């Protein structure tokens, strides 16, 4: 079961938890488009000046919610 969860994409893990993109983004003060781009892998949080740090905030929250299972990109 745990390895099955690890084999899923970020978007699949997010959906499996039952979250909605718009409501999740609104709850944490970021745009739903930014969250969608993070979930699809376009934004990864390495360039902190892009979108005022919203990418890093949302990735940190995804990590807390155990959706982001890798190391944080800016700590590597």
Residue, then its C-alpha position, 0 to 999 in steps of 0.5 A: x500500500x505504501x509503495x503504491x502511494x509512492x508510485x503515484x504522481x503528485x496529482x494522483x496523490x492529491x486527488x486520492x486524498x479527496x482535495x479540490x484544487x480551488x478550495x485547497x488553493x483558497x485555503x492556503x492563500x495561493x491561486x489555483x493556477x499556481x497549485x495546478x502548475x505545482x501538481x503538474x510539475x511545471x513549478x518546483x519551488x527552486x526559483x523563489x522570486x517567481x510568484x512571490x514565494x507562493x510555490x514554496x508555500x504550497x509545496x511546504x503545505x503539501x509536504x505537511x499534508x503528506x502529499x509531497x513525499x520527496x525532499x523539499x526542492x530548495x533543501x537539496 
